[in-house]
Amino acid sequence: MDNNKVIIREPIWKNRSISIAKHKVGEGCDIEIAYKDKYGNRVFPHLYFLSKEKALSCETVLSGGTPCWNIPINELKIKTRKGINL
């Protein structure tokens, strides 16, 4: 079964994390961080994978009334690098 793909527009800069709604993770999900710098380059160019087990170990917050997990970007697993599956 393919994983859900979640696109994050911009990370949370103060703690270099992302916030993802609990209902979007399922058993795991692929994460793409679409944010680009002023030159049009992706700051986080990889496709990442978040397992449900990893999400369960992270902080829970409410964002607009929706329960979310705050996931540090450096704790995400890189799924692909420059088009190569890892």
Summary of the structure (lengths in Angstrom):
residues: 86
radius of gyration: 12.7
end to end distance: 17.6
largest distance: 37.7
contacts: 217
relative contact order: 0.25
helix: 13%
strand: 50%
